[in-house]
C-alpha cells in the first residue's frame, strides 16, 4: 500500500494532536483491536512525543468475545463489570484522555442469543454511566477513530479479493481523515470551522421545532428552550480543545425528551453489539417510542429500547448533508463512526449535556428538568437521504427551510 507508514504516522498524529490533544504528563488510555497493534504502536509513539506520561493500551480480541458469547451462560452477561468501569472512571478523575480505535466485524455476533447481547449491553451500560456522563459533559478529552480488521473490511468490500479488502478500507479511512492533505492538521481545523459556522447560523435562528419529511418519515422534534447547536471541536474541563469523533461531518443538538411525534425510517443499517439492524421504522408519541418494526435485527433493537426507560426516548439530533464526502463516496461502512457522517441521524438514549446552555455544570436531574434525556445508552441511527426535507419552526410559527433534498437550505 502506497506510503502506508507515512500515512499511518499522520493518522496517529491526528489522533493525538487533534483527537485528544495530549498534554504534558497526561495519561492516555487507548483501546484497540488486537489486529491493529501497529496502529496502537504508532499512536503510543506520537503520544509520548507529545509529552504523555503513560500510554495504557487495552486490546480487544473479537475471537475471544465470540467464544464467550457462544459458551458462557446468560448469568455471566448479567454480571456488572465494575472493574471495567472503575478503571476508566479512576483515570478520568486523574485527567487522563481516552482514544478508542474501532474495527469490529459488524457480523461478529450473528446467530448469538439476543438475550445475551441485551444482558451484556444493559450491565455494561449501567456501570459505565458515570463515565458516559463525564464524556457527555466535556469533563474529559476523548476521541474515536477506525482502523480496518479482516471481518470489517470483508463486510465493506465483499466483492474485492481478500488480499485487497484491508488496503481498500485503509484508503477510504485515510481519505475521510484528510490524511493526504499537505498539512492534514490545518485541513482538519479548517473543516471544523465550516461546521461550527453552520452551528452558529442554527443557534441564531432559535428554532422551537424541526419537521422531517421523506419517504417513510414524517417526524416532528421539539428542541429545548436553551438548546445549543454544536459541531466538531470541544473544550474539556481543563480548557483543552479536543475532537471527539474523527471523521465528523455533523452539526448536532438535543431533542426535547417528550416533544417527539410521528414516525421515522432508517436509511442505513445500524451495526450494534456485533449484529446488524436494518430497514427499521420507529413511531413516537410524546417523545416515547411506541412501535418498532425492522426487517433485520428486530429482536436486538427491541432489547435495546427495552433496556432502560431512557432508551425509549431520543437524545441527540444531528444534521449531516447528503453531499458530505462520506455519503458521496458511496461506501457503506457498517459502523456508526463513519455512517453517521453520511446522513442525518438521531440517537436513542442520552443527549449531551453541552447541548444546552449551562448544561456542563448541571446534574442529571437538572438536565432532565430542562427536557434533556439522560440514561446509560447512546446509540445513533441514520435517517437522512437525498430525499429528506427539514423545516425549522420558530416560537411564533415562522417556518425556516433548514434542509432541502438532503442538503443545507442556507
C-alpha positions in Angstrom: 0.0 0.0 0.0 1.5 3.3 -1.1 3.3 5.3 1.6 1.4 3.4 4.4 4.0 4.0 7.1 4.0 7.8 6.4 0.2 7.9 6.3 -0.2 5.9 9.5 2.1 8.3 11.3 -0.1 11.2 10.2 -3.2 9.2 11.3 -1.6 8.8 14.7 -0.6 12.4 14.8 -4.2 13.4 14.1 -5.5 11.2 16.9 -3.0 12.6 19.4 -2.9 16.3 18.5 -6.5 16.9 17.2 -8.4 14.0 18.7 -7.5 14.2 22.4 -4.8 16.9 22.2 -2.4 15.2 24.6 -0.9 17.5 27.3 2.5 17.2 29.1 2.5 14.5 31.8 -1.0 13.3 30.9 -2.0 9.7 30.9 -3.5 8.2 27.7 -5.9 5.2 27.8 -6.0 3.5 24.4 -8.3 0.7 23.3 -7.6 -1.1 20.1 -8.5 -4.2 18.2 -5.8 -6.9 18.6 -5.4 -7.0 14.8 -4.1 -3.4 14.9 -1.1 -3.5 17.1 0.8 -1.4 14.5 -1.8 1.3 14.9 -1.5 1.2 18.7 2.3 1.4 18.5 2.1 4.5 16.2 -0.4 6.3 18.5 1.7 5.4 21.6 4.8 6.8 19.9 3.0 10.1 19.0 1.5 10.3 22.5 4.9 10.0 24.2 6.3 12.5 21.7 3.6 14.9 22.8 4.6 14.5 26.4 2.3 11.7 27.7 3.5 10.2 31.0 1.9 6.8 30.4 0.1 5.1 27.5 -2.2 2.4 28.8 -3.2 0.0 26.0 -6.1 -2.4 26.1 -6.6 -4.8 23.2 -10.0 -6.1 22.1 -10.0 -9.7 20.8 -13.1 -10.4 18.7 -12.5 -14.2 18.5 -12.4 -14.4 22.3 -15.6 -12.3 22.5 -17.4 -14.6 20.1 -16.3 -17.7 22.1 -17.6 -16.2 25.3 -21.0 -15.5 23.8 -21.1 -19.0 22.3 -20.3 -20.8 25.5 -20.7 -18.7 28.7 -24.1 -18.9 30.5 -26.5 -16.0 30.4 -25.8 -15.2 34.0 -22.3 -14.2 33.2 -23.5 -11.4 30.8 -25.9 -10.2 33.5 -23.0 -9.5 35.9 -22.0 -5.8 36.1 -18.3 -5.4 35.0 -17.5 -2.9 37.7 -13.7 -3.4 37.3 -14.1 -2.4 33.7 -15.8 0.8 34.5 -13.8 1.7 37.7 -10.5 1.7 35.8 -11.8 4.3 33.3 -13.5 6.4 35.9 -10.4 6.5 38.1 -8.2 7.5 35.2 -10.8 10.1 34.1 -10.6 11.7 37.5 -6.8 11.9 37.0 -7.4 13.9 33.8 -6.4 11.0 31.5 -7.6 11.2 27.9 -9.2 8.3 26.0 -8.6 7.1 22.5 -10.7 4.3 21.0 -9.8 2.5 17.8 -12.8 0.7 16.5 -13.0 -2.0 13.8 -15.3 -4.7 15.0 -16.8 -7.2 12.4 -20.4 -6.0 12.0 -21.5 -9.6 11.8 -19.4 -10.8 14.8 -22.4 -11.9 16.9 -24.6 -13.2 14.1 -26.6 -16.2 15.5 -25.9 -15.4 19.1 -28.8 -15.4 21.6 -30.1 -11.8 21.6 -30.8 -12.1 25.3 -27.1 -12.5 26.0 -26.3 -9.4 23.9 -29.0 -7.4 25.6 -27.9 -8.5 29.1 -24.3 -7.6 28.4 -25.2 -4.2 27.0 -27.5 -3.4 29.9 -25.0 -4.4 32.6 -22.1 -2.6 30.9 -24.3 0.5 30.3 -25.3 0.7 33.9 -21.7 0.7 35.3 -20.3 2.8 32.6 -23.0 5.6 33.0 -20.7 7.7 35.3 -18.0 7.6 32.6 -20.6 8.4 29.9 -21.8 11.4 31.9 -18.2 12.7 32.2 -17.7 12.4 28.4 -21.1 14.0 27.6 -20.4 17.0 29.8 -16.9 17.6 28.2 -15.2 16.8 31.5 -12.6 14.7 29.7 -10.9 14.5 26.3 -11.8 11.5 24.2 -11.9 10.5 20.6 -12.9 7.6 18.4 -11.2 6.5 15.2 -11.5 3.5 12.9 -8.9 1.0 11.8 -9.5 -2.0 9.5 -9.9 -5.6 10.6 -10.4 -8.5 8.3 -14.0 -9.1 9.2 -14.9 -5.4 8.9 -13.1 -5.0 5.6 -14.8 -8.1 4.1 -18.2 -6.7 5.0 -17.5 -3.3 3.4 -15.8 -4.7 0.3 -17.2 -8.2 -0.2 -16.5 -8.1 -4.0 -12.8 -7.5 -3.7 -10.2 -10.2 -3.5 -9.4 -10.9 0.2 -5.9 -9.5 0.0 -7.3 -6.2 -1.3 -10.0 -5.6 1.2 -8.0 -4.2 4.1 -5.9 -1.9 1.9 -9.1 -0.6 0.3 -10.6 0.2 3.6 -7.4 1.9 4.8 -7.6 4.1 1.6 -11.2 5.0 2.4 -10.4 5.9 6.0 -7.3 8.0 5.2 -9.5 9.9 2.7 -12.2 10.7 5.3 -9.5 11.9 7.7 -7.9 14.2 5.1 -4.6 12.4 5.7 -3.3 13.1 2.2 -3.6 16.9 2.5 -0.2 18.6 2.6 -1.0 19.9 6.1 -3.6 17.5 7.4 -3.8 19.2 10.8 -4.6 22.6 9.3 -7.1 20.9 6.8 -8.9 19.3 9.7 -9.2 22.6 11.7 -10.5 24.4 8.5 -13.1 21.7 8.1 -14.2 22.1 11.8 -14.6 25.8 11.2 -17.0 25.1 8.3 -19.2 23.0 10.6 -19.1 25.5 13.6 -20.2 28.2 11.2 -23.3 26.2 10.4 -24.0 25.6 14.1 -23.8 29.4 14.6 -26.4 30.0 12.0 -28.8 27.5 13.6 -28.2 29.0 17.1 -29.1 32.4 15.7 -32.4 31.1 14.4 -33.6 30.0 17.9 -35.8 27.2 16.5 -38.5 25.6 18.6 -39.3 22.5 16.4 -37.8 20.6 13.5 -40.2 18.9 11.0 -38.6 16.0 9.0 -40.3 14.7 5.8 -39.0 11.9 3.5 -40.2 8.6 2.2 -41.1 6.6 5.3 -40.6 9.6 7.6 -42.9 12.3 9.0 -41.5 13.4 12.3 -41.5 16.5 14.5 -38.8 17.0 17.1 -39.1 19.7 19.7 -36.0 21.5 20.8 -35.3 22.6 24.5 -35.7 26.3 25.1 -32.0 26.6 25.9 -30.7 24.2 23.3 -27.3 24.8 21.6 -26.1 23.5 18.2 -22.5 22.4 18.2 -20.1 20.8 15.8 -16.6 19.3 15.8 -14.3 20.5 18.4 -14.9 20.7 22.2 -13.1 22.1 25.2 -12.7 19.9 28.3 -12.9 21.0 32.0 -9.2 21.9 31.9 -9.6 24.2 29.0 -8.0 21.8 26.5 -9.5 21.6 23.0 -10.3 18.1 21.6 -12.3 16.4 18.8 -14.5 13.5 19.9 -15.0 11.7 16.5 -12.7 11.5 13.6 -14.1 11.7 11.0 -17.0 14.1 11.6 -19.4 15.9 9.3 -22.3 16.7 11.7 -23.9 19.6 13.4 -25.9 18.4 16.4 -28.1 19.4 19.3 -30.5 17.8 21.8 -34.2 16.8 21.4 -36.7 17.9 24.0 -37.4 14.5 25.6 -41.2 14.5 25.4 -41.7 16.5 22.3 -41.1 14.0 19.5 -44.1 12.8 17.5 -44.6 10.9 14.3 -42.6 8.2 12.6 -39.1 7.8 11.1 -37.4 5.2 8.9 -33.8 4.2 8.9 -31.8 4.8 5.7 -28.7 2.8 6.6 -28.0 -0.3 8.5 -27.2 0.1 12.2 -24.3 -2.1 13.5 -25.0 -2.6 17.2 -23.3 -5.0 19.6 -21.9 -7.2 16.8 -25.2 -7.5 14.9 -26.7 -5.6 12.1 -30.2 -4.0 12.4 -31.6 -2.8 9.1 -34.7 -1.4 7.4 -36.5 -0.3 10.6 -39.1 2.2 11.5 -39.8 3.8 14.8 -43.0 5.5 15.8 -43.1 8.2 18.6 -45.8 9.7 20.7 -44.9 12.5 23.2 -41.3 11.5 22.9 -41.7 7.8 23.7 -41.1 5.0 21.1 -44.4 3.2 20.9 -43.8 1.0 17.9 -40.9 -0.8 16.4 -40.7 -2.6 13.0 -37.5 -4.0 11.5 -36.8 -6.4 8.6 -33.4 -7.4 10.1 -32.4 -7.5 13.8 -35.8 -6.5 15.2 -35.3 -8.6 18.4 -32.0 -6.9 19.1 -33.5 -3.5 18.5 -36.4 -4.2 20.8 -34.0 -5.4 23.5 -32.1 -2.1 23.2 -35.2 0.0 23.5 -36.4 -2.1 26.5 -33.0 -2.0 28.2 -33.8 1.2 30.1 -36.6 3.8 30.4 -34.3 6.4 28.8 -33.8 4.1 25.8 -37.4 4.6 24.9 -36.7 8.3 24.0 -34.1 10.0 21.8 -31.3 12.4 22.9 -29.2 13.7 20.1 -30.4 15.3 16.9 -27.8 15.6 14.2 -27.7 17.2 10.8 -25.4 15.9 8.0 -25.8 17.0 4.4 -26.3 14.2 1.9 -23.5 15.6 -0.3 -21.0 15.0 2.6 -17.8 13.3 1.4 -18.6 10.1 3.2 -22.0 9.9 1.7 -20.8 10.7 -1.8 -18.1 8.0 -1.6 -20.9 5.5 -1.9 -19.3 3.3 0.7 -21.4 1.7 3.4 -19.1 1.2 6.4 -21.4 -0.7 8.7 -20.1 1.2 11.7 -21.7 4.3 13.2 -18.5 6.3 13.4 -18.5 6.6 9.6 -22.1 6.0 8.5 -23.5 8.7 10.9 -21.3 11.2 9.0 -23.1 10.3 5.7 -26.6 11.0 6.9 -28.9 12.9 9.3 -29.2 10.9 12.4 -30.8 10.6 15.8 -29.6 8.8 19.0 -31.6 6.5 21.1 -30.9 7.3 24.8 -29.0 10.1 26.4 -28.2 13.6 25.0 -25.0 15.5 25.5 -25.1 17.9 28.5 -23.2 20.6 26.4 -26.2 20.8 24.0 -28.0 23.1 26.4 -26.8 26.4 27.7 -25.2 25.8 31.1 -25.6 22.0 30.8 -22.0 21.1 31.5 -22.5 22.1 35.1 -25.9 20.6 35.6 -26.7 17.4 37.4 -28.6 14.6 35.5 -31.7 15.6 37.4 -31.3 19.2 36.3 -30.8 18.2 32.7 -33.9 16.0 32.8 -35.8 19.1 34.2 -34.7 21.0 31.1 -36.0 18.3 28.8 -32.6 16.6 28.2 -32.9 12.8 28.1 -30.4 11.1 30.4 -29.5 7.4 30.7 -26.9 4.7 30.2 -27.2 4.2 26.4 -26.5 6.4 23.4 -27.0 4.7 20.1 -27.0 6.7 16.8 -29.1 5.6 13.8 -29.2 7.1 10.4 -32.4 8.6 8.8 -31.1 11.0 6.2 -31.2 10.8 2.4 -31.2 12.9 -0.7 -35.0 13.0 -0.5 -35.2 14.5 3.0 -36.6 18.0 3.7 -36.4 19.6 7.2 -38.3 22.7 8.2 -37.4 24.7 11.3 -40.3 26.3 13.1 -39.9 29.3 15.4 -41.9 30.0 18.5 -44.1 32.5 16.5 -44.8 29.9 13.9 -42.4 31.2 11.3 -41.1 28.3 9.1 -37.5 28.4 8.1 -36.2 25.8 5.5 -33.2 24.0 7.0 -32.7 21.1 4.6 -34.0 20.6 1.0 -33.4 17.4 -0.8 -30.9 16.3 1.7 -28.7 19.4 1.7 -28.5 22.7 3.7 -31.1 25.3 2.6 -28.8 28.1 3.8 
